[in-house]
């Protein structure tokens, strides 16, 4: 009897851990931590410390987790209707709204405090990121596709936050880190919106750039934004942020991304959208790692 009870207790604990991972969007959150860490390492130079990197990573993780939790609180009813989100802890009732709000409040407080330990500007940008994502991007999703542009702002702030944590200032390098991640998001997110379009329609989300939804115009805009990454890549070299070897690598990564955006524009199929989405998963880590290696080497 006691063995069965112990197994049940372990099962309950495992489910709670999994629910909190879903609440903070754990895997997506790790990407945030990764890009913020890259920004910190590049900006810190000889002043780099592992302790500061850990503090920054934890602070960024908590603030992003809080934003994701608040997003799910506000979208609980919509999440019930979409197959992609119906198993989240709030729509299933495995977690109460008050629990999620308390968790978000705790993560916000601790996360902002950790970022403030670097300098006030880092904490300010982190707070602005949370507010835009949870309280601007989330409600606008049901009004206009401009929500993607709004959501791309907090989505691109992590590497800038890392840079500001290291330097205390906003420089051209911080703007370039922001620009790369900002532009990258449009083809990435629109490819996902294309794949999830039917699910999004159930709850009235307007996320594809064209009013026609899955049409040539939406695919064209994916291609245009991917092409913007070429001048951004070259600017990294012109401002002396990285060597031209690194610029060559990140430009090649942009061409790889553009290739799949072009193929998607040509065929406008679900398979094309899926390949574009997967190419986006490769592009950002390659670029960030290239910038990091260029700094280290």
BALOBA-1460 file (C-alpha; in Angstrom, 3 decimals):
// residues 297
<rec num="1" residu="x" x="0.000" y="0.000" z="0.000"/>
<rec num="2" residu="x" x="2.727" y="2.460" z="1.000"/>
<rec num="3" residu="x" x="4.623" y="1.638" z="-2.215"/>
<rec num="4" residu="x" x="1.596" y="2.589" z="-4.307"/>
<rec num="5" residu="x" x="1.175" y="5.808" z="-2.345"/>
<rec num="6" residu="x" x="4.850" y="6.666" z="-2.886"/>
<rec num="7" residu="x" x="4.480" y="6.037" z="-6.617"/>
<rec num="8" residu="x" x="1.384" y="8.253" z="-6.739"/>
<rec num="9" residu="x" x="3.216" y="11.014" z="-4.851"/>
<rec num="10" residu="x" x="6.114" y="10.832" z="-7.303"/>
<rec num="11" residu="x" x="3.677" y="10.949" z="-10.189"/>
<rec num="12" residu="x" x="1.972" y="14.035" z="-8.753"/>
<rec num="13" residu="x" x="5.303" y="15.779" z="-8.218"/>
<rec num="14" residu="x" x="6.451" y="14.900" z="-11.734"/>
<rec num="15" residu="x" x="3.206" y="16.310" z="-13.170"/>
<rec num="16" residu="x" x="3.572" y="19.534" z="-11.172"/>
<rec num="17" residu="x" x="7.133" y="19.979" z="-12.437"/>
<rec num="18" residu="x" x="5.959" y="19.380" z="-15.998"/>
<rec num="19" residu="x" x="3.121" y="21.890" z="-15.533"/>
<rec num="20" residu="x" x="5.483" y="24.605" z="-14.339"/>
<rec num="21" residu="x" x="7.756" y="23.865" z="-17.305"/>
<rec num="22" residu="x" x="4.749" y="24.354" z="-19.592"/>
<rec num="23" residu="x" x="3.763" y="27.525" z="-17.738"/>
<rec num="24" residu="x" x="7.139" y="29.179" z="-18.293"/>
<rec num="25" residu="x" x="7.599" y="27.607" z="-21.777"/>
<rec num="26" residu="x" x="10.812" y="26.015" z="-20.573"/>
<rec num="27" residu="x" x="12.448" y="25.086" z="-23.893"/>
<rec num="28" residu="x" x="11.667" y="28.438" z="-25.519"/>
<rec num="29" residu="x" x="12.902" y="30.152" z="-22.362"/>
<rec num="30" residu="x" x="16.260" y="28.431" z="-22.705"/>
<rec num="31" residu="x" x="16.729" y="30.172" z="-26.075"/>
<rec num="32" residu="x" x="16.148" y="33.492" z="-24.306"/>
<rec num="33" residu="x" x="18.784" y="32.635" z="-21.718"/>
<rec num="34" residu="x" x="21.186" y="31.545" z="-24.464"/>
<rec num="35" residu="x" x="20.933" y="34.778" z="-26.466"/>
<rec num="36" residu="x" x="21.087" y="36.955" z="-23.344"/>
<rec num="37" residu="x" x="24.226" y="35.091" z="-22.296"/>
<rec num="38" residu="x" x="25.809" y="35.672" z="-25.711"/>
<rec num="39" residu="x" x="25.126" y="39.396" z="-25.390"/>
<rec num="40" residu="x" x="26.700" y="39.428" z="-21.931"/>
<rec num="41" residu="x" x="29.836" y="37.519" z="-22.948"/>
<rec num="42" residu="x" x="30.421" y="39.704" z="-26.020"/>
<rec num="43" residu="x" x="29.885" y="42.897" z="-24.034"/>
<rec num="44" residu="x" x="31.841" y="41.957" z="-20.906"/>
<rec num="45" residu="x" x="35.281" y="41.507" z="-22.475"/>
<rec num="46" residu="x" x="37.920" y="40.992" z="-19.793"/>
<rec num="47" residu="x" x="35.360" y="41.726" z="-17.052"/>
<rec num="48" residu="x" x="33.495" y="38.458" z="-17.684"/>
<rec num="49" residu="x" x="32.661" y="36.347" z="-14.621"/>
<rec num="50" residu="x" x="30.771" y="33.075" z="-14.439"/>
<rec num="51" residu="x" x="28.824" y="34.339" z="-11.428"/>
<rec num="52" residu="x" x="27.464" y="37.301" z="-13.372"/>
<rec num="53" residu="x" x="26.528" y="35.031" z="-16.267"/>
<rec num="54" residu="x" x="24.582" y="32.759" z="-13.905"/>
<rec num="55" residu="x" x="22.821" y="35.722" z="-12.262"/>
<rec num="56" residu="x" x="21.910" y="37.193" z="-15.648"/>
<rec num="57" residu="x" x="20.685" y="33.848" z="-16.955"/>
<rec num="58" residu="x" x="18.517" y="33.238" z="-13.896"/>
<rec num="59" residu="x" x="17.119" y="36.778" z="-13.950"/>
<rec num="60" residu="x" x="16.303" y="36.547" z="-17.660"/>
<rec num="61" residu="x" x="14.764" y="33.105" z="-17.240"/>
<rec num="62" residu="x" x="12.498" y="34.290" z="-14.415"/>
<rec num="63" residu="x" x="11.303" y="37.438" z="-16.186"/>
<rec num="64" residu="x" x="10.570" y="35.517" z="-19.383"/>
<rec num="65" residu="x" x="8.856" y="32.810" z="-17.346"/>
<rec num="66" residu="x" x="6.696" y="35.456" z="-15.668"/>
<rec num="67" residu="x" x="5.729" y="36.944" z="-19.038"/>
<rec num="68" residu="x" x="4.805" y="33.504" z="-20.378"/>
<rec num="69" residu="x" x="2.788" y="32.694" z="-17.262"/>
<rec num="70" residu="x" x="0.817" y="35.952" z="-17.493"/>
<rec num="71" residu="x" x="0.268" y="35.310" z="-21.193"/>
<rec num="72" residu="x" x="-1.280" y="31.936" z="-20.371"/>
<rec num="73" residu="x" x="-3.448" y="33.428" z="-17.620"/>
<rec num="74" residu="x" x="-4.863" y="35.966" z="-20.067"/>
<rec num="75" residu="x" x="-5.310" y="33.368" z="-22.826"/>
<rec num="76" residu="x" x="-6.660" y="30.522" z="-20.703"/>
<rec num="77" residu="x" x="-10.043" y="30.414" z="-22.440"/>
<rec num="78" residu="x" x="-8.508" y="30.622" z="-25.904"/>
<rec num="79" residu="x" x="-5.981" y="27.916" z="-25.083"/>
<rec num="80" residu="x" x="-8.824" y="25.509" z="-24.340"/>
<rec num="81" residu="x" x="-9.986" y="25.715" z="-27.961"/>
<rec num="82" residu="x" x="-6.649" y="25.128" z="-29.698"/>
<rec num="83" residu="x" x="-5.177" y="21.656" z="-30.018"/>
<rec num="84" residu="x" x="-1.632" y="23.050" z="-29.670"/>
<rec num="85" residu="x" x="-2.342" y="24.590" z="-26.261"/>
<rec num="86" residu="x" x="-5.271" y="22.627" z="-24.833"/>
<rec num="87" residu="x" x="-2.990" y="20.519" z="-22.603"/>
<rec num="88" residu="x" x="-1.462" y="23.483" z="-20.814"/>
<rec num="89" residu="x" x="-1.987" y="23.439" z="-17.019"/>
<rec num="90" residu="x" x="-4.508" y="26.311" z="-16.863"/>
<rec num="91" residu="x" x="-7.038" y="25.203" z="-19.526"/>
<rec num="92" residu="x" x="-6.936" y="21.629" z="-18.195"/>
<rec num="93" residu="x" x="-7.513" y="22.802" z="-14.633"/>
<rec num="94" residu="x" x="-4.331" y="21.167" z="-13.320"/>
<rec num="95" residu="x" x="-3.255" y="24.614" z="-12.102"/>
<rec num="96" residu="x" x="-5.428" y="27.432" z="-10.805"/>
<rec num="97" residu="x" x="-5.261" y="30.968" z="-12.164"/>
<rec num="98" residu="x" x="-4.304" y="32.324" z="-8.733"/>
<rec num="99" residu="x" x="-1.369" y="29.903" z="-8.525"/>
<rec num="100" residu="x" x="-0.127" y="30.988" z="-11.960"/>
<rec num="101" residu="x" x="-0.472" y="34.684" z="-11.063"/>
<rec num="102" residu="x" x="1.401" y="34.181" z="-7.783"/>
<rec num="103" residu="x" x="4.146" y="32.319" z="-9.625"/>
<rec num="104" residu="x" x="4.360" y="35.116" z="-12.194"/>
<rec num="105" residu="x" x="4.541" y="37.740" z="-9.447"/>
<rec num="106" residu="x" x="7.311" y="35.880" z="-7.630"/>
<rec num="107" residu="x" x="9.312" y="35.335" z="-10.826"/>
<rec num="108" residu="x" x="8.897" y="39.001" z="-11.809"/>
<rec num="109" residu="x" x="10.080" y="40.289" z="-8.445"/>
<rec num="110" residu="x" x="13.120" y="38.022" z="-8.221"/>
<rec num="111" residu="x" x="13.996" y="38.360" z="-11.902"/>
<rec num="112" residu="x" x="13.905" y="42.154" z="-11.925"/>
<rec num="113" residu="x" x="15.888" y="42.267" z="-8.680"/>
<rec num="114" residu="x" x="18.601" y="40.062" z="-10.195"/>
<rec num="115" residu="x" x="18.823" y="42.233" z="-13.308"/>
<rec num="116" residu="x" x="18.932" y="45.366" z="-11.156"/>
<rec num="117" residu="x" x="22.067" y="43.984" z="-9.484"/>
<rec num="118" residu="x" x="23.890" y="44.834" z="-12.733"/>
<rec num="119" residu="x" x="22.512" y="48.324" z="-13.337"/>
<rec num="120" residu="x" x="19.132" y="50.118" z="-13.447"/>
<rec num="121" residu="x" x="18.992" y="50.134" z="-17.266"/>
<rec num="122" residu="x" x="19.154" y="46.329" z="-17.416"/>
<rec num="123" residu="x" x="16.256" y="46.044" z="-14.979"/>
<rec num="124" residu="x" x="14.281" y="48.678" z="-16.887"/>
<rec num="125" residu="x" x="14.640" y="46.898" z="-20.233"/>
<rec num="126" residu="x" x="13.714" y="43.586" z="-18.628"/>
<rec num="127" residu="x" x="10.598" y="45.115" z="-17.074"/>
<rec num="128" residu="x" x="9.566" y="46.778" z="-20.340"/>
<rec num="129" residu="x" x="9.999" y="43.439" z="-22.107"/>
<rec num="130" residu="x" x="7.682" y="41.705" z="-19.641"/>
<rec num="131" residu="x" x="5.011" y="44.423" z="-19.868"/>
<rec num="132" residu="x" x="5.000" y="44.547" z="-23.679"/>
<rec num="133" residu="x" x="4.742" y="40.786" z="-24.061"/>
<rec num="134" residu="x" x="2.115" y="40.128" z="-21.403"/>
<rec num="135" residu="x" x="-0.055" y="43.224" z="-21.602"/>
<rec num="136" residu="x" x="0.341" y="44.601" z="-25.145"/>
<rec num="137" residu="x" x="1.223" y="41.721" z="-27.473"/>
<rec num="138" residu="x" x="-1.223" y="39.271" z="-25.854"/>
<rec num="139" residu="x" x="-4.460" y="41.301" z="-26.265"/>
<rec num="140" residu="x" x="-3.508" y="42.720" z="-29.686"/>
<rec num="141" residu="x" x="-3.298" y="39.185" z="-31.139"/>
<rec num="142" residu="x" x="-7.085" y="39.202" z="-31.480"/>
<rec num="143" residu="x" x="-7.161" y="42.621" z="-33.114"/>
<rec num="144" residu="x" x="-4.422" y="42.877" z="-35.730"/>
<rec num="145" residu="x" x="-1.403" y="41.131" z="-37.218"/>
<rec num="146" residu="x" x="0.645" y="44.076" z="-35.924"/>
<rec num="147" residu="x" x="0.804" y="41.917" z="-32.789"/>
<rec num="148" residu="x" x="3.710" y="40.064" z="-34.429"/>
<rec num="149" residu="x" x="5.702" y="43.301" z="-34.676"/>
<rec num="150" residu="x" x="4.861" y="44.144" z="-31.060"/>
<rec num="151" residu="x" x="5.816" y="40.665" z="-29.873"/>
<rec num="152" residu="x" x="9.090" y="40.817" z="-31.809"/>
<rec num="153" residu="x" x="10.263" y="43.686" z="-29.576"/>
<rec num="154" residu="x" x="10.457" y="41.735" z="-26.289"/>
<rec num="155" residu="x" x="11.532" y="38.711" z="-28.325"/>
<rec num="156" residu="x" x="14.615" y="40.599" z="-29.537"/>
<rec num="157" residu="x" x="15.568" y="42.265" z="-26.252"/>
<rec num="158" residu="x" x="17.424" y="39.365" z="-24.505"/>
<rec num="159" residu="x" x="20.819" y="39.805" z="-26.261"/>
<rec num="160" residu="x" x="20.528" y="43.567" z="-25.758"/>
<rec num="161" residu="x" x="19.812" y="42.976" z="-22.063"/>
<rec num="162" residu="x" x="22.944" y="40.836" z="-21.867"/>
<rec num="163" residu="x" x="25.036" y="43.568" z="-23.480"/>
<rec num="164" residu="x" x="23.620" y="46.284" z="-21.212"/>
<rec num="165" residu="x" x="24.192" y="44.086" z="-18.138"/>
<rec num="166" residu="x" x="27.862" y="43.859" z="-19.115"/>
<rec num="167" residu="x" x="28.458" y="47.462" z="-20.192"/>
<rec num="168" residu="x" x="25.761" y="49.571" z="-18.543"/>
<rec num="169" residu="x" x="25.152" y="51.364" z="-21.836"/>
<rec num="170" residu="x" x="23.314" y="50.996" z="-25.116"/>
<rec num="171" residu="x" x="25.779" y="50.947" z="-27.987"/>
<rec num="172" residu="x" x="25.763" y="50.125" z="-31.680"/>
<rec num="173" residu="x" x="26.619" y="46.516" z="-30.840"/>
<rec num="174" residu="x" x="23.546" y="46.186" z="-28.632"/>
<rec num="175" residu="x" x="21.382" y="47.607" z="-31.409"/>
<rec num="176" residu="x" x="22.816" y="45.122" z="-33.906"/>
<rec num="177" residu="x" x="22.169" y="42.176" z="-31.570"/>
<rec num="178" residu="x" x="18.604" y="43.430" z="-31.206"/>
<rec num="179" residu="x" x="18.215" y="43.934" z="-34.966"/>
<rec num="180" residu="x" x="19.349" y="40.419" z="-35.858"/>
<rec num="181" residu="x" x="16.913" y="38.759" z="-33.465"/>
<rec num="182" residu="x" x="14.123" y="41.235" z="-34.274"/>
<rec num="183" residu="x" x="14.151" y="40.612" z="-38.039"/>
<rec num="184" residu="x" x="14.743" y="36.863" z="-37.640"/>
<rec num="185" residu="x" x="11.444" y="36.510" z="-35.820"/>
<rec num="186" residu="x" x="9.156" y="37.560" z="-38.672"/>
<rec num="187" residu="x" x="9.721" y="34.656" z="-41.113"/>
<rec num="188" residu="x" x="10.068" y="32.340" z="-38.103"/>
<rec num="189" residu="x" x="6.778" y="33.316" z="-36.529"/>
<rec num="190" residu="x" x="4.831" y="33.657" z="-39.769"/>
<rec num="191" residu="x" x="5.917" y="30.153" z="-40.782"/>
<rec num="192" residu="x" x="4.496" y="28.896" z="-37.479"/>
<rec num="193" residu="x" x="1.350" y="31.004" z="-37.968"/>
<rec num="194" residu="x" x="0.915" y="29.469" z="-41.430"/>
<rec num="195" residu="x" x="1.127" y="25.970" z="-39.964"/>
<rec num="196" residu="x" x="-1.199" y="26.821" z="-37.057"/>
<rec num="197" residu="x" x="-3.548" y="29.071" z="-39.043"/>
<rec num="198" residu="x" x="-6.635" y="26.864" z="-38.602"/>
<rec num="199" residu="x" x="-6.049" y="26.615" z="-34.855"/>
<rec num="200" residu="x" x="-5.553" y="30.372" z="-34.569"/>
<rec num="201" residu="x" x="-8.762" y="31.057" z="-36.519"/>
<rec num="202" residu="x" x="-10.759" y="29.193" z="-33.866"/>
<rec num="203" residu="x" x="-9.978" y="31.901" z="-31.327"/>
<rec num="204" residu="x" x="-9.760" y="34.906" z="-33.650"/>
<rec num="205" residu="x" x="-6.009" y="35.427" z="-33.684"/>
<rec num="206" residu="x" x="-4.810" y="37.606" z="-36.572"/>
<rec num="207" residu="x" x="-1.145" y="36.719" z="-36.991"/>
<rec num="208" residu="x" x="-0.364" y="36.260" z="-40.689"/>
<rec num="209" residu="x" x="0.554" y="39.584" z="-42.338"/>
<rec num="210" residu="x" x="-1.984" y="39.309" z="-45.166"/>
<rec num="211" residu="x" x="-5.735" y="39.593" z="-44.579"/>
<rec num="212" residu="x" x="-6.036" y="36.629" z="-46.898"/>
<rec num="213" residu="x" x="-4.141" y="34.489" z="-44.411"/>
<rec num="214" residu="x" x="-2.369" y="31.639" z="-46.210"/>
<rec num="215" residu="x" x="-1.638" y="33.445" z="-49.456"/>
<rec num="216" residu="x" x="1.253" y="34.579" z="-51.642"/>
<rec num="217" residu="x" x="1.406" y="37.960" z="-49.927"/>
<rec num="218" residu="x" x="2.149" y="36.428" z="-46.514"/>
<rec num="219" residu="x" x="4.854" y="34.219" z="-48.053"/>
<rec num="220" residu="x" x="6.367" y="37.230" z="-49.848"/>
<rec num="221" residu="x" x="6.699" y="39.140" z="-46.606"/>
<rec num="222" residu="x" x="8.548" y="36.195" z="-45.076"/>
<rec num="223" residu="x" x="11.020" y="36.421" z="-47.949"/>
<rec num="224" residu="x" x="11.421" y="40.203" z="-47.703"/>
<rec num="225" residu="x" x="12.212" y="40.106" z="-43.993"/>
<rec num="226" residu="x" x="14.686" y="37.265" z="-44.479"/>
<rec num="227" residu="x" x="16.473" y="39.368" z="-47.132"/>
<rec num="228" residu="x" x="16.782" y="42.234" z="-44.615"/>
<rec num="229" residu="x" x="19.212" y="40.031" z="-42.689"/>
<rec num="230" residu="x" x="21.865" y="40.531" z="-45.407"/>
<rec num="231" residu="x" x="22.430" y="44.281" z="-44.841"/>
<rec num="232" residu="x" x="22.216" y="43.713" z="-41.093"/>
<rec num="233" residu="x" x="24.924" y="41.042" z="-41.329"/>
<rec num="234" residu="x" x="27.170" y="43.370" z="-43.352"/>
<rec num="235" residu="x" x="26.626" y="46.212" z="-40.898"/>
<rec num="236" residu="x" x="28.084" y="44.006" z="-38.157"/>
<rec num="237" residu="x" x="31.351" y="44.137" z="-40.108"/>
<rec num="238" residu="x" x="31.189" y="47.840" z="-40.985"/>
<rec num="239" residu="x" x="30.868" y="48.896" z="-37.333"/>
<rec num="240" residu="x" x="33.753" y="46.617" z="-36.343"/>
<rec num="241" residu="x" x="31.639" y="44.416" z="-34.103"/>
<rec num="242" residu="x" x="33.094" y="41.239" z="-35.643"/>
<rec num="243" residu="x" x="35.713" y="40.190" z="-38.174"/>
<rec num="244" residu="x" x="34.794" y="39.783" z="-41.813"/>
<rec num="245" residu="x" x="35.218" y="36.030" z="-41.412"/>
<rec num="246" residu="x" x="32.411" y="36.058" z="-38.856"/>
<rec num="247" residu="x" x="30.407" y="38.351" z="-41.111"/>
<rec num="248" residu="x" x="30.865" y="35.804" z="-43.901"/>
<rec num="249" residu="x" x="29.490" y="33.050" z="-41.658"/>
<rec num="250" residu="x" x="26.430" y="34.974" z="-40.522"/>
<rec num="251" residu="x" x="25.785" y="36.173" z="-44.088"/>
<rec num="252" residu="x" x="25.920" y="32.557" z="-45.279"/>
<rec num="253" residu="x" x="23.438" y="31.668" z="-42.526"/>
<rec num="254" residu="x" x="21.171" y="34.479" z="-43.776"/>
<rec num="255" residu="x" x="21.394" y="33.141" z="-47.347"/>
<rec num="256" residu="x" x="20.437" y="29.695" z="-46.041"/>
<rec num="257" residu="x" x="17.390" y="31.245" z="-44.328"/>
<rec num="258" residu="x" x="16.543" y="33.251" z="-47.470"/>
<rec num="259" residu="x" x="16.724" y="30.102" z="-49.603"/>
<rec num="260" residu="x" x="13.966" y="28.430" z="-47.613"/>
<rec num="261" residu="x" x="11.927" y="31.653" z="-47.521"/>
<rec num="262" residu="x" x="12.239" y="31.776" z="-51.335"/>
<rec num="263" residu="x" x="11.189" y="28.139" z="-51.677"/>
<rec num="264" residu="x" x="8.223" y="28.845" z="-49.416"/>
<rec num="265" residu="x" x="7.251" y="31.861" z="-51.531"/>
<rec num="266" residu="x" x="7.416" y="29.728" z="-54.668"/>
<rec num="267" residu="x" x="5.150" y="26.932" z="-53.458"/>
<rec num="268" residu="x" x="3.185" y="28.372" z="-50.480"/>
<rec num="269" residu="x" x="2.665" y="24.893" z="-49.043"/>
<rec num="270" residu="x" x="2.540" y="23.516" z="-45.522"/>
<rec num="271" residu="x" x="5.740" y="21.614" z="-46.238"/>
<rec num="272" residu="x" x="7.425" y="24.836" z="-47.359"/>
<rec num="273" residu="x" x="6.325" y="26.602" z="-44.169"/>
<rec num="274" residu="x" x="7.649" y="23.723" z="-42.079"/>
<rec num="275" residu="x" x="11.049" y="23.823" z="-43.791"/>
<rec num="276" residu="x" x="11.227" y="27.593" z="-43.303"/>
<rec num="277" residu="x" x="10.401" y="27.150" z="-39.624"/>
<rec num="278" residu="x" x="13.144" y="24.545" z="-39.173"/>
<rec num="279" residu="x" x="15.658" y="26.722" z="-41.047"/>
<rec num="280" residu="x" x="14.907" y="29.486" z="-38.549"/>
<rec num="281" residu="x" x="15.820" y="27.121" z="-35.712"/>
<rec num="282" residu="x" x="19.263" y="26.703" z="-37.283"/>
<rec num="283" residu="x" x="19.853" y="30.330" z="-38.267"/>
<rec num="284" residu="x" x="19.800" y="32.040" z="-34.876"/>
<rec num="285" residu="x" x="22.102" y="29.652" z="-32.950"/>
<rec num="286" residu="x" x="24.592" y="29.646" z="-35.846"/>
<rec num="287" residu="x" x="24.721" y="33.451" z="-35.896"/>
<rec num="288" residu="x" x="24.997" y="33.818" z="-32.121"/>
<rec num="289" residu="x" x="27.680" y="31.130" z="-31.825"/>
<rec num="290" residu="x" x="29.639" y="32.698" z="-34.715"/>
<rec num="291" residu="x" x="29.556" y="36.090" z="-32.980"/>
<rec num="292" residu="x" x="30.635" y="34.476" z="-29.720"/>
<rec num="293" residu="x" x="33.497" y="32.537" z="-31.293"/>
<rec num="294" residu="x" x="34.609" y="35.641" z="-33.175"/>
<rec num="295" residu="x" x="34.827" y="37.453" z="-29.852"/>
<rec num="296" residu="x" x="36.646" y="34.636" z="-28.032"/>
<rec num="297" residu="x" x="39.077" y="33.800" z="-30.823"/>
